[in-house]
Amino acid sequence: MDELLASDLRQKSVVGIDGSEVGIVHNVIMRIKSGTLDHLVVDPHGRFSSESAGFETTDDGRLLVPISCIQDIRDHIIIRT
C-alpha cells in the first residue's frame, strides 16, 4: 500500500480476516500535527458488535477501528478483529 486517497476509503466495506462483515467506512480520523491516520470510523453491520471485537465506539454507535488493525486494502478493507 504505497498511496491511497482518503476519499477512496469512504464507503468501502470492512471485513475481518475471517471474512466476517464488519461494516462500511464512514470517515477517517487523522492527527493534525503529525498528519498520520488514527482510526477508521465504521458504520457497523447489525450483527457485528463492538464488544466482541473490542473496538471503542462513537456516541452515535460507529466503531473506531485503529489504523494498526488494517491488514490489507483492496476491493474492501481487511482488519484484525
Secondary structure, DSSP 4 states (H G I P E B T S, - for coil): -----HHHHTT-EEEETTS-EEEEEEEEEE-TTT--EEEEEEEE-TT--HHHHT-EE-TTS-EEEEGGGEEEESSSEEE--
